[in-house]
Amino acid sequence: MDPSTPRGQRMPRSERRAQLLGAAQAVFVDRGYHAAAMDDIADHAGVSKPVLYQHFPGKLELYLALLDENCETLEGLVREALAQPTDDNHDRVAATVQAYFDFVSREGAAFRMIFESDLTSEPQVRARLDALELSCAEAVAEVIAHDSGIPDEHAMILATGLAGMSQITARNWLAAESDLDRDQASALVTELMWRGIGSLPMVGGERTEPARG
């Protein structure tokens, strides 16, 4: 509960919704979906349960709203990394890897709701997670196919691998509490990826140069 917000205090609907989502995320991350209760979330937010139900008709709807918000955040970070104004594809790879490391490092452990959800058997949750994975991979594949001229199907396979490696290594780095800082860990993963992706032919017959420095 936010100590600056007294229990029962009225606030704009958008602010109240954000407050409730923040409380829900804390409870879901700490206890998992199945062990969390609406009573727990209301108590954490410092509101009555009827106030919580005014915004979300049930626990699943609350979870899905929070999942949508977090999926949108990750997709936005990936697309922003790919859209940066540079002709250096090494920089694009580095920015994309960094996007995953930045996401897992965000306060509140939002990544757990996407990559470690205990509700993946729920069709509505599975559909959102699959859509996020596809959207991120498609965004990466579009850049690979455009710059290399390889078939879209090949680009999609590579993009799926790059996205998967990024999120798995980012989560492993966080869980291991490594002495490497975030930028160092991200740079290591980038160089591993670049040794492969940097060797693809470029449109016009040129090849990228995998060696850096």
C-alpha positions as CSV (number, residue, x, y, z in Angstrom):
1,M,0.0,0.0,0.0
2,D,1.2,3.5,-0.9
3,P,1.5,5.3,2.5
4,S,0.8,8.6,0.7
5,T,-2.6,7.4,-0.3
6,P,-5.0,6.9,2.7
7,R,-7.3,4.0,2.5
8,G,-10.6,4.9,0.8
9,Q,-9.3,8.2,-0.6
10,R,-11.0,9.1,-3.9
11,M,-8.8,9.6,-6.9
12,P,-9.2,9.9,-10.7
13,R,-10.2,6.6,-12.2
14,S,-7.1,6.3,-14.3
15,E,-4.9,6.8,-11.2
16,R,-6.9,4.3,-9.2
17,R,-6.6,1.8,-12.0
18,A,-2.8,2.3,-12.2
19,Q,-2.6,1.9,-8.4
20,L,-4.6,-1.3,-8.5
21,L,-2.5,-2.8,-11.3
22,G,0.7,-2.0,-9.3
23,A,-0.7,-3.7,-6.3
24,A,-1.8,-6.7,-8.3
25,Q,1.6,-7.1,-9.9
26,A,3.3,-7.1,-6.5
27,V,0.9,-9.8,-5.3
28,F,1.0,-11.9,-8.5
29,V,4.8,-11.8,-8.7
30,D,5.1,-12.7,-5.0
31,R,2.5,-15.5,-4.8
32,G,1.6,-16.5,-8.3
33,Y,-1.8,-16.3,-9.9
34,H,-3.4,-19.3,-8.2
35,A,-2.3,-18.4,-4.6
36,A,-3.2,-14.7,-5.0
37,A,-6.6,-13.6,-3.8
38,M,-8.6,-10.5,-4.6
39,D,-8.6,-9.8,-0.9
40,D,-4.8,-9.7,-0.9
41,I,-4.7,-7.3,-3.8
42,A,-7.3,-5.0,-2.3
43,D,-5.4,-5.0,1.0
44,H,-2.1,-4.3,-0.7
45,A,-3.7,-1.4,-2.6
46,G,-5.3,0.0,0.5
47,V,-8.8,-0.2,-0.9
48,S,-12.0,-2.2,-0.1
49,K,-12.7,-5.2,-2.3
50,P,-15.8,-3.5,-3.8
51,V,-13.6,-0.7,-5.1
52,L,-11.3,-3.3,-6.7
53,Y,-14.4,-5.0,-8.3
54,Q,-15.5,-1.6,-9.7
55,H,-12.4,-1.6,-11.9
56,F,-12.0,-5.4,-12.6
57,P,-14.8,-7.9,-12.5
58,G,-12.6,-10.8,-11.4
59,K,-9.0,-12.0,-10.8
60,L,-8.5,-13.2,-14.4
61,E,-9.6,-9.9,-15.9
62,L,-7.1,-8.1,-13.6
63,Y,-4.3,-10.5,-14.5
64,L,-5.0,-10.1,-18.2
65,A,-5.0,-6.3,-17.9
66,L,-1.7,-6.4,-16.2
67,L,-0.3,-8.9,-18.7
68,D,-1.4,-6.7,-21.6
69,E,0.4,-3.7,-20.1
70,N,3.6,-5.6,-19.6
71,C,3.5,-7.3,-23.0
72,E,3.0,-3.8,-24.5
73,T,6.0,-2.5,-22.6
74,L,8.4,-5.3,-23.8
75,E,7.2,-5.1,-27.4
76,G,7.7,-1.3,-27.3
77,L,11.2,-1.7,-26.0
78,V,12.1,-4.1,-28.8
79,R,10.6,-2.0,-31.5
80,E,12.3,1.1,-30.2
81,A,15.6,-0.7,-30.3
82,L,15.1,-1.8,-33.9
83,A,14.0,1.7,-35.0
84,Q,17.0,3.6,-33.7
85,P,18.5,5.9,-36.3
86,T,21.7,4.0,-37.3
87,D,23.0,2.0,-40.3
88,D,25.2,-0.1,-38.0
89,N,23.4,-3.5,-37.6
90,H,25.7,-4.4,-34.7
91,D,24.3,-1.4,-32.8
92,R,20.8,-2.7,-33.6
93,V,21.6,-6.1,-32.3
94,A,23.1,-4.6,-29.2
95,A,20.1,-2.4,-28.6
96,T,17.7,-5.3,-29.0
97,V,19.5,-7.5,-26.6
98,Q,19.7,-4.6,-24.2
99,A,15.9,-4.2,-24.4
100,Y,15.4,-7.6,-22.9
101,F,18.0,-7.0,-20.2
102,D,16.4,-3.7,-19.4
103,F,13.0,-5.3,-19.2
104,V,14.0,-8.0,-16.8
105,S,15.7,-5.4,-14.6
106,R,12.6,-3.2,-14.3
107,E,11.3,-2.6,-10.8
108,G,8.4,-4.9,-9.8
109,A,9.7,-8.0,-11.7
110,A,7.2,-7.6,-14.5
111,F,9.1,-10.1,-16.6
112,R,7.9,-12.9,-14.3
113,M,4.3,-12.4,-15.5
114,I,5.5,-13.0,-19.1
115,F,8.3,-15.5,-18.9
116,E,7.4,-17.3,-15.7
117,S,3.6,-17.2,-15.5
118,D,1.9,-20.0,-13.7
119,L,-1.2,-19.5,-15.8
120,T,0.1,-20.4,-19.3
121,S,-2.5,-23.2,-19.6
122,E,-5.3,-20.5,-19.6
123,P,-6.1,-19.9,-23.3
124,Q,-6.4,-16.1,-23.0
125,V,-3.0,-15.9,-21.3
126,R,-1.4,-18.3,-23.8
127,A,-2.8,-16.3,-26.7
128,R,-1.3,-13.1,-25.4
129,L,2.1,-14.6,-24.7
130,D,2.2,-16.2,-28.2
131,A,1.2,-13.0,-29.8
132,L,4.0,-11.1,-28.0
133,E,6.6,-13.7,-29.0
134,L,5.4,-13.5,-32.6
135,S,5.3,-9.8,-32.7
136,C,8.8,-9.3,-31.3
137,A,10.2,-12.0,-33.7
138,E,8.4,-10.5,-36.7
139,A,9.9,-7.1,-35.9
140,V,13.4,-8.5,-35.7
141,A,12.8,-10.7,-38.8
142,E,11.7,-7.7,-40.9
143,V,15.0,-5.9,-40.3
144,I,17.0,-9.1,-41.0
145,A,15.2,-9.8,-44.2
146,H,15.3,-6.2,-45.4
147,D,19.1,-5.8,-44.8
148,S,20.2,-9.3,-45.8
149,G,17.8,-10.2,-48.6
150,I,17.3,-13.7,-47.2
151,P,13.9,-15.4,-47.4
152,D,11.3,-14.2,-44.9
153,E,11.0,-17.8,-43.5
154,H,14.8,-17.9,-42.8
155,A,14.7,-14.5,-41.3
156,M,11.9,-15.5,-38.9
157,I,13.8,-18.6,-37.7
158,L,16.9,-16.4,-37.0
159,A,14.8,-13.7,-35.3
160,T,13.0,-16.2,-33.1
161,G,16.4,-17.6,-32.0
162,L,17.8,-14.1,-31.3
163,A,14.7,-13.1,-29.2
164,G,14.7,-16.4,-27.3
165,M,18.4,-16.1,-26.5
166,S,18.0,-12.6,-25.4
167,Q,15.3,-13.3,-22.9
168,I,16.8,-16.5,-21.5
169,T,20.2,-15.0,-20.9
170,A,18.7,-11.9,-19.4
171,R,16.7,-13.9,-16.9
172,N,19.7,-16.2,-16.1
173,W,21.9,-13.1,-15.5
174,L,19.3,-11.7,-13.1
175,A,18.7,-14.9,-11.2
176,A,22.4,-15.6,-10.9
177,E,23.1,-12.3,-9.3
178,S,26.3,-12.2,-11.3
179,D,29.2,-9.8,-10.7
180,L,28.8,-8.7,-14.3
181,D,26.7,-5.6,-14.5
182,R,23.8,-5.4,-16.9
183,D,25.7,-3.6,-19.7
184,Q,28.6,-6.1,-19.5
185,A,26.3,-9.1,-19.6
186,S,24.3,-7.6,-22.5
187,A,27.5,-6.9,-24.4
188,L,28.7,-10.5,-24.1
189,V,25.4,-11.8,-25.5
190,T,25.5,-9.3,-28.3
191,E,29.0,-10.4,-29.4
192,L,27.9,-14.0,-29.4
193,M,25.0,-13.2,-31.6
194,W,26.9,-10.9,-33.9
195,R,29.4,-13.6,-34.7
196,G,26.5,-15.4,-36.5
197,I,24.1,-12.7,-37.7
198,G,26.9,-10.4,-38.7
199,S,28.1,-12.9,-41.3
200,L,24.8,-12.8,-43.3
201,P,25.1,-11.3,-46.8
202,M,23.9,-7.7,-47.2
203,V,21.6,-6.5,-49.9
204,G,23.8,-5.4,-52.8
205,G,26.2,-8.3,-52.4
206,E,28.3,-7.0,-49.5
207,R,28.7,-8.8,-46.2
208,T,28.7,-7.4,-42.8
209,E,31.9,-7.7,-40.7
210,P,31.4,-9.9,-37.6
211,A,34.6,-8.8,-35.9
212,R,34.4,-5.7,-33.7
213,G,37.3,-3.6,-32.5
